[in-house]
Amino acid sequence: MNYVFYLFVMSVGLITALAAISIWSPRALWVKVGALTLVTLFLPVAYVSLIELLSRPKPIALEWGQRDLSKAVVLHADWREGESIYLWLRVSGIDDPRAYVLPWDQKQAEQLFAAQREAESRRTEVHVERPFGRGQEESQQPVFYAVPQSAPPPKVRPVNNTFIYQP
């Protein structure tokens, strides 16, 4: 969300540069007025489109910045059978959780559901390996699993118990 303002400022800068070029070029007056009209129409459209994208999950195939990520934590998952799988992921190195959408895959949905049930029974969390490194092969698809429950701390025997009489 922090980048929306900067993306909009860059859009305004670029469109202003294009408008300045079109205004100062030797063109007819109606072309210059048309360029200014297009600039004034572009600014609200760019702002609304950036704000609208904030509420939409990002397709996993379009995540190119985190392609080499080995695993992420699945905070929540939902699916529409036959359409898509929606994931809310916590990615290391990024402060805010991110929403992603996967194309529907029956095997992945079953794997995710089983991992969620197992994590709920263990009271742990669900992780996904290679969340963005998808390919055509089966081995390149994300793998969902429940984190194993951590081992309890080792028990320590009391060294000297003064309440037990030992002759």
C-alpha positions as CSV (number, residue, x, y, z in Angstrom):
1,M,0.0,0.0,0.0
2,N,2.9,2.3,0.5
3,Y,3.8,2.2,-3.2
4,V,0.4,3.4,-4.5
5,F,1.3,7.0,-3.9
6,Y,4.7,6.8,-5.6
7,L,3.2,4.9,-8.5
8,F,0.6,7.6,-9.0
9,V,3.2,10.4,-8.7
10,M,5.3,8.6,-11.4
11,S,2.2,8.3,-13.6
12,V,1.5,12.0,-13.2
13,G,5.1,12.8,-14.0
14,L,5.1,10.7,-17.2
15,I,1.7,12.0,-18.4
16,T,2.7,15.6,-17.7
17,A,5.9,15.1,-19.7
18,L,3.9,13.7,-22.6
19,A,1.4,16.6,-22.3
20,A,4.3,19.1,-22.3
21,I,5.7,17.5,-25.4
22,S,2.4,17.6,-27.2
23,I,1.7,21.3,-26.2
24,W,5.1,22.6,-27.3
25,S,5.2,20.7,-30.5
26,P,4.2,22.5,-33.7
27,R,0.6,21.1,-33.9
28,A,-2.8,22.5,-34.5
29,L,-4.6,24.1,-31.5
30,W,-7.3,21.3,-31.5
31,V,-4.5,18.7,-31.1
32,K,-3.0,20.6,-28.1
33,V,-6.4,20.9,-26.5
34,G,-7.1,17.3,-27.1
35,A,-3.8,16.3,-25.4
36,L,-4.7,18.4,-22.3
37,T,-8.2,16.8,-22.2
38,L,-6.7,13.4,-22.3
39,V,-4.3,14.3,-19.5
40,T,-7.1,15.5,-17.3
41,L,-9.1,12.3,-18.0
42,F,-6.0,10.1,-17.4
43,L,-5.3,11.3,-13.9
44,P,-8.5,10.2,-12.2
45,V,-8.6,7.0,-14.2
46,A,-5.0,6.2,-13.1
47,Y,-5.8,7.0,-9.4
48,V,-9.0,4.9,-9.3
49,S,-7.3,2.0,-11.1
50,L,-4.4,1.9,-8.6
51,I,-6.8,2.1,-5.6
52,E,-9.1,-0.6,-7.1
53,L,-6.1,-3.0,-7.5
54,L,-5.4,-2.8,-3.8
55,S,-8.5,-4.9,-3.0
56,R,-7.9,-7.6,-5.6
57,P,-5.8,-10.7,-5.1
58,K,-2.7,-10.8,-7.3
59,P,-2.4,-13.8,-9.7
60,I,0.5,-15.9,-8.6
61,A,1.8,-16.1,-12.2
62,L,2.4,-12.3,-12.1
63,E,4.5,-12.3,-9.0
64,W,8.0,-11.9,-10.5
65,G,9.7,-10.1,-7.7
66,Q,9.5,-13.0,-5.3
67,R,10.0,-15.9,-7.8
68,D,12.9,-17.4,-5.8
69,L,11.1,-17.5,-2.5
70,S,11.4,-21.0,-0.9
71,K,8.4,-20.8,1.4
72,A,5.7,-18.7,2.9
73,V,3.1,-18.9,5.7
74,V,-0.5,-19.4,4.6
75,L,-2.6,-17.2,6.9
76,H,-5.9,-18.1,5.3
77,A,-7.1,-19.9,2.2
78,D,-10.4,-20.1,0.4
79,W,-11.5,-21.5,-3.0
80,R,-14.2,-21.5,-5.5
81,E,-14.4,-25.0,-6.8
82,G,-13.7,-25.1,-10.6
83,E,-12.5,-21.5,-10.6
84,S,-9.6,-20.5,-8.3
85,I,-7.8,-20.9,-5.0
86,Y,-7.4,-17.7,-2.9
87,L,-4.4,-17.4,-0.5
88,W,-3.5,-14.9,2.1
89,L,0.3,-15.3,2.6
90,R,2.8,-13.9,4.9
91,V,6.1,-13.6,2.9
92,S,9.4,-13.1,4.7
93,G,10.9,-9.7,4.0
94,I,7.5,-8.0,3.4
95,D,5.7,-6.4,6.4
96,D,2.1,-6.8,5.2
97,P,0.4,-10.0,4.2
98,R,-0.5,-10.3,0.6
99,A,-3.5,-11.8,-1.2
100,Y,-2.9,-14.1,-4.2
101,V,-5.0,-16.2,-6.5
102,L,-4.1,-19.6,-8.0
103,P,-5.9,-21.2,-10.9
104,W,-8.1,-24.1,-9.9
105,D,-6.3,-27.4,-9.4
106,Q,-8.1,-30.3,-7.7
107,K,-4.9,-31.9,-6.4
108,Q,-3.7,-28.6,-4.9
109,A,-7.0,-27.9,-3.3
110,E,-7.1,-31.3,-1.7
111,Q,-3.5,-30.9,-0.5
112,L,-4.3,-27.4,1.0
113,F,-7.4,-28.7,2.7
114,A,-5.6,-31.7,4.2
115,A,-2.7,-29.4,5.4
116,Q,-5.3,-27.0,7.0
117,R,-7.0,-29.8,8.8
118,E,-3.7,-31.3,10.0
119,A,-2.4,-27.8,11.1
120,E,-5.7,-27.2,13.0
121,S,-5.4,-30.5,14.9
122,R,-1.7,-29.9,15.7
123,R,-2.3,-26.2,16.5
124,T,0.4,-25.2,14.1
125,E,0.4,-23.2,10.8
126,V,0.3,-24.1,7.1
127,H,3.3,-23.4,5.0
128,V,3.7,-23.4,1.2
129,E,6.9,-24.3,-0.6
130,R,7.8,-22.6,-3.8
131,P,4.7,-20.4,-3.8
132,F,5.7,-18.4,-6.9
133,G,8.0,-20.8,-8.6
134,R,5.4,-22.5,-10.7
135,G,6.2,-24.3,-13.9
136,Q,4.5,-26.8,-16.3
137,E,5.9,-29.9,-14.4
138,E,4.1,-31.3,-11.4
139,S,7.2,-30.9,-9.3
140,Q,7.2,-27.1,-9.8
141,Q,3.8,-26.5,-8.3
142,P,3.4,-25.2,-4.8
143,V,3.4,-27.7,-2.0
144,F,1.2,-27.1,1.0
145,Y,2.0,-28.7,4.4
146,A,1.3,-28.4,8.1
147,V,4.3,-27.4,10.2
148,P,5.2,-30.3,12.5
149,Q,4.5,-29.6,16.2
150,S,7.6,-28.5,18.1
151,A,9.0,-30.9,20.6
152,P,8.3,-30.2,24.2
153,P,11.2,-28.9,26.3
154,P,13.2,-31.7,27.9
155,K,12.3,-32.6,31.5
156,V,14.9,-31.9,34.1
157,R,15.2,-34.2,37.1
158,P,15.8,-32.5,40.4
159,V,19.4,-32.9,41.5
160,N,18.9,-32.8,45.2
161,N,15.5,-33.2,46.8
162,T,15.7,-32.4,50.6
163,F,12.2,-33.7,51.4
164,I,13.1,-37.4,50.6
165,Y,14.9,-39.2,53.4
166,Q,17.8,-41.3,52.1
167,P,19.7,-43.3,54.8
